[in-house]
Amino acid sequence: MSPMHSGRLDVDAIRSRLNTRRIGRRIDYFDTVGSTNAEALERCAGSDADGLVILADWQTAGRGRLGRSWHSPRGGSVMLSAVVIDRSNRFLGDQISLIAAVAVHDALEQETHVSVDIKWPNDLLIRNRKVAGMLVESRPTDEAVAFVIGIGVNCLQHPGHFPEPIRPVATSLDMESSQPVVRETIVTSILTELDEWLAGDPSPSAESVREAWLARAAPMGGRVHLWSRGKEYAGYVIDVDPTGGLVVNLDQGGRCTFPPAHTTPVHSPAPE
């Protein structure tokens, strides 16, 4: 197993490079934290919470969709959460999730020169292996809704750093890109892309967000294995409504729409 070699995140370097209007106006860094999302949710009621970013080098209780854990060695990943306070009902949670996926997708392609696909509902893939994931959570505050956008990107890992069960389906930027992977640059690019979507007035339309997501999504026709409402399903994707669900022609016959709130992909070995 190769050692992590990046050291602590240089937060001063990130701050000095960042030129955003909203996202990252304040950045709080932790060497170790339970969960960046949990830390951000605790701070949502603060008067300066909008645009706050929580960064960490290691999470002891990182989490993903449907209560799953997020594992990463210290210093191996980008782990951040950004707070968006919506005081005028400009966004829905599903729309924020799509924006996050598009923003991270564009940041990674820009910095690595590697082709990235969005896999419904919240994963980013390189060569059909997961390199990043997102978890958007919300909490009501006084006359507003607070959204926390949690993002995890595998940056410096090599195969031995991944737990054996996910090793065939996981990857990192360092494994895939010929470009040097600098975590500070990845963070800066992600925050900049998020800001492009979330700091404008008026906010982007639901249709423009949907079109951007679909343009970056994995092609239709791919084979999927899904777990939904206590059962496993397999078939071929024939359509994606980013917020409404995945439409699948099932192996056992028939067509079914799988909503993201009750569905998670079941990993099968990635092709070589």
C-alpha positions as CSV (number, residue, x, y, z in Angstrom):
1,M,0.0,0.0,0.0
2,S,1.4,3.4,-1.0
3,P,1.5,6.0,1.8
4,M,-0.5,9.2,1.6
5,H,2.0,11.9,0.7
6,S,0.0,15.2,0.6
7,G,0.2,16.2,4.3
8,R,-2.3,18.6,5.8
9,L,-4.5,20.6,3.5
10,D,-3.1,24.1,3.1
11,V,-6.2,26.1,3.8
12,D,-4.5,29.4,3.4
13,A,-3.5,28.5,-0.1
14,I,-7.2,27.6,-0.9
15,R,-8.4,30.9,0.6
16,S,-5.8,32.9,-1.4
17,R,-6.8,31.3,-4.7
18,L,-10.5,31.5,-4.2
19,N,-12.4,34.3,-5.9
20,T,-16.1,33.4,-5.2
21,R,-19.1,35.5,-4.3
22,R,-20.9,33.1,-2.0
23,I,-19.4,29.6,-1.5
24,G,-16.3,29.6,0.6
25,R,-16.7,33.1,2.0
26,R,-15.7,31.4,5.2
27,I,-13.8,28.1,5.4
28,D,-13.3,26.2,8.7
29,Y,-10.7,23.4,8.7
30,F,-10.5,20.3,10.9
31,D,-7.7,17.9,11.0
32,T,-10.2,15.3,12.3
33,V,-14.0,15.6,12.5
34,G,-16.8,13.1,12.9
35,S,-18.6,14.2,9.7
36,T,-18.2,17.4,7.8
37,N,-22.0,17.3,7.1
38,A,-22.8,16.9,10.7
39,E,-20.5,19.8,11.6
40,A,-22.1,22.0,9.0
41,L,-25.6,21.1,10.0
42,E,-24.8,22.2,13.6
43,R,-23.7,25.7,12.3
44,C,-26.7,26.3,10.0
45,A,-28.4,28.6,12.4
46,G,-25.5,31.1,12.6
47,S,-25.9,34.5,11.1
48,D,-22.9,33.9,8.8
49,A,-23.7,30.3,7.9
50,D,-24.5,31.0,4.2
51,G,-21.5,30.0,2.1
52,L,-19.7,28.4,5.0
53,V,-17.4,25.5,4.0
54,I,-16.2,22.8,6.4
55,L,-13.0,21.0,5.3
56,A,-11.4,18.0,7.0
57,D,-8.4,15.7,6.4
58,W,-10.1,12.8,8.1
59,Q,-13.6,11.8,9.1
60,T,-14.3,9.3,11.9
61,A,-18.0,9.0,11.0
62,G,-18.3,10.0,7.3
63,R,-21.5,9.1,5.7
64,G,-23.2,8.7,2.4
65,R,-26.7,8.1,1.1
66,L,-29.1,5.9,3.0
67,G,-26.9,5.8,6.1
68,R,-23.9,4.3,4.4
69,S,-20.4,5.0,5.6
70,W,-17.7,6.9,3.6
71,H,-14.2,5.5,4.2
72,S,-11.0,7.3,3.4
73,P,-7.4,7.2,4.8
74,R,-6.2,10.4,6.4
75,G,-5.0,12.9,3.8
76,G,-6.2,10.8,0.9
77,S,-9.4,12.6,-0.2
78,V,-11.2,15.9,-0.5
79,M,-13.9,15.9,2.2
80,L,-16.0,19.0,2.4
81,S,-19.4,20.3,3.2
82,A,-20.9,23.7,1.9
83,V,-23.8,25.5,3.5
84,V,-26.5,27.2,1.4
85,I,-29.2,29.2,3.2
86,D,-32.2,29.5,1.0
87,R,-34.4,32.4,2.3
88,S,-36.6,32.8,-0.8
89,N,-37.4,29.2,-1.7
90,R,-35.2,29.4,-4.8
91,F,-34.1,25.8,-4.7
92,L,-35.4,22.4,-4.0
93,G,-33.2,19.7,-2.4
94,D,-33.2,17.6,-5.6
95,Q,-32.1,20.6,-7.6
96,I,-29.2,21.3,-5.2
97,S,-28.1,17.6,-5.6
98,L,-28.1,17.9,-9.4
99,I,-26.1,21.2,-9.2
100,A,-23.6,19.6,-6.9
101,A,-23.0,16.7,-9.2
102,V,-22.5,19.0,-12.2
103,A,-20.2,21.3,-10.3
104,V,-17.9,18.5,-9.1
105,H,-18.0,16.8,-12.5
106,D,-16.8,19.9,-14.2
107,A,-14.1,20.6,-11.6
108,L,-12.6,17.1,-11.8
109,E,-12.6,17.1,-15.6
110,Q,-11.0,20.5,-15.7
111,E,-8.2,19.7,-13.2
112,T,-7.4,16.1,-14.3
113,H,-8.2,16.1,-18.1
114,V,-10.0,12.8,-17.5
115,S,-13.5,11.9,-18.7
116,V,-16.0,11.7,-15.8
117,D,-19.6,10.4,-15.8
118,I,-22.4,11.2,-13.4
119,K,-24.0,8.0,-12.3
120,W,-27.6,8.3,-10.9
121,P,-28.3,9.4,-8.3
122,N,-25.1,10.9,-6.7
123,D,-21.9,9.1,-7.9
124,L,-19.1,10.3,-10.2
125,L,-17.3,7.6,-12.2
126,I,-14.1,7.3,-14.1
127,R,-14.0,4.2,-16.4
128,N,-17.1,2.9,-14.5
129,R,-15.3,3.1,-11.1
130,K,-16.5,5.5,-8.4
131,V,-14.2,8.5,-7.7
132,A,-16.6,10.8,-5.9
133,G,-20.0,11.0,-4.2
134,M,-22.3,13.6,-2.8
135,L,-24.8,13.8,0.0
136,V,-27.2,16.8,0.3
137,E,-29.1,17.2,3.6
138,S,-31.4,20.0,4.7
139,R,-32.6,21.6,7.9
140,P,-35.2,24.3,8.5
141,T,-34.1,27.5,10.1
142,D,-35.9,30.7,10.9
143,E,-37.7,31.7,7.7
144,A,-35.3,29.7,5.6
145,V,-34.1,26.2,4.6
146,A,-30.5,25.3,5.1
147,F,-28.9,22.9,2.6
148,V,-25.6,21.2,3.4
149,I,-23.8,19.8,0.3
150,G,-21.4,17.1,1.3
151,I,-18.8,16.1,-1.2
152,G,-16.1,13.3,-1.0
153,V,-13.5,12.9,-3.8
154,N,-10.9,10.1,-3.8
155,C,-7.7,11.9,-4.7
156,L,-4.5,10.1,-3.7
157,Q,-5.5,6.5,-2.9
158,H,-4.1,3.5,-4.7
159,P,-5.8,0.0,-4.8
160,G,-4.5,-1.1,-1.4
161,H,-6.1,1.8,0.4
162,F,-9.6,0.7,-0.5
163,P,-11.4,-1.9,1.5
164,E,-11.3,-5.2,-0.4
165,P,-15.1,-5.4,-1.0
166,I,-15.1,-2.1,-3.0
167,R,-11.6,-2.3,-4.5
168,P,-12.9,-3.5,-8.0
169,V,-15.4,-0.6,-8.2
170,A,-13.4,2.3,-6.7
171,T,-10.7,4.5,-8.1
172,S,-8.9,7.8,-7.4
173,L,-7.8,10.8,-9.3
174,D,-4.2,9.8,-8.9
175,M,-4.9,6.4,-10.3
176,E,-6.6,7.8,-13.4
177,S,-4.9,11.0,-14.3
178,S,-1.5,11.8,-15.7
179,Q,-1.8,15.3,-14.2
180,P,-0.4,16.0,-10.7
181,V,-3.2,15.7,-8.1
182,V,-3.1,18.6,-5.7
183,R,-6.0,18.5,-3.2
184,E,-6.0,22.3,-2.7
185,T,-6.5,22.8,-6.4
186,I,-9.4,20.3,-6.4
187,V,-11.1,22.0,-3.5
188,T,-10.7,25.5,-5.1
189,S,-12.1,24.3,-8.4
190,I,-15.1,22.6,-6.8
191,L,-16.0,25.6,-4.7
192,T,-15.6,27.9,-7.8
193,E,-17.9,25.7,-9.8
194,L,-20.5,25.5,-7.0
195,D,-20.4,29.3,-6.7
196,E,-21.0,29.7,-10.5
197,W,-24.3,27.9,-10.0
198,L,-25.4,29.1,-6.6
199,A,-24.3,32.7,-6.4
200,G,-26.1,34.1,-9.4
201,D,-29.3,36.1,-9.5
202,P,-31.6,34.9,-10.8
203,S,-30.9,31.4,-9.8
204,P,-30.7,28.8,-12.6
205,S,-34.0,27.3,-13.9
206,A,-34.9,23.8,-13.0
207,E,-34.8,22.9,-16.7
208,S,-31.3,24.3,-17.2
209,V,-30.0,22.3,-14.2
210,R,-31.7,19.1,-15.5
211,E,-30.2,19.6,-19.0
212,A,-26.7,20.2,-17.6
213,W,-27.0,17.0,-15.5
214,L,-28.2,14.9,-18.4
215,A,-25.4,16.1,-20.6
216,R,-22.9,14.8,-18.1
217,A,-24.6,11.6,-17.1
218,A,-23.6,8.1,-18.1
219,P,-25.1,7.0,-21.4
220,M,-28.5,5.4,-21.5
221,G,-28.7,1.6,-22.1
222,G,-26.3,0.7,-19.3
223,R,-26.9,-2.4,-17.2
224,V,-27.8,-1.8,-13.5
225,H,-28.4,-3.8,-10.3
226,L,-30.5,-1.9,-7.8
227,W,-31.8,-2.4,-4.3
228,S,-35.2,-0.9,-3.6
229,R,-37.8,-1.4,-0.9
230,G,-36.2,-4.6,0.3
231,K,-35.7,-6.3,-3.1
232,E,-33.0,-6.5,-5.7
233,Y,-33.6,-5.7,-9.3
234,A,-31.6,-5.9,-12.5
235,G,-32.1,-4.6,-16.0
236,Y,-31.1,-1.9,-18.5
237,V,-31.6,1.8,-18.1
238,I,-33.9,3.3,-20.8
239,D,-34.5,6.8,-19.3
240,V,-33.4,9.0,-16.4
241,D,-35.5,11.7,-14.7
242,P,-32.8,13.1,-12.4
243,T,-35.2,13.9,-9.7
244,G,-38.0,11.5,-10.4
245,G,-36.1,8.3,-10.8
246,L,-34.4,5.8,-13.0
247,V,-36.5,4.0,-15.6
248,V,-35.4,0.4,-16.1
249,N,-36.4,-2.4,-18.4
250,L,-36.3,-5.3,-15.9
251,D,-34.8,-8.7,-16.7
252,Q,-37.9,-10.4,-15.4
253,G,-40.0,-8.3,-17.7
254,G,-41.8,-5.0,-17.5
255,R,-40.6,-1.5,-16.9
256,C,-40.2,0.2,-13.5
257,T,-39.3,3.7,-12.2
258,F,-37.0,3.7,-9.2
259,P,-37.1,6.8,-7.0
260,P,-33.8,8.0,-5.6
261,A,-35.1,8.2,-2.0
262,H,-35.7,4.5,-1.9
263,T,-33.1,3.1,-4.3
264,T,-29.4,2.4,-4.2
265,P,-27.2,0.8,-6.8
266,V,-25.7,-2.6,-6.0
267,H,-22.1,-2.7,-7.1
268,S,-21.0,-5.4,-9.5
269,P,-17.4,-5.8,-10.6
270,A,-16.2,-3.1,-13.0
271,P,-15.0,-4.2,-16.4
272,E,-11.2,-4.2,-17.0
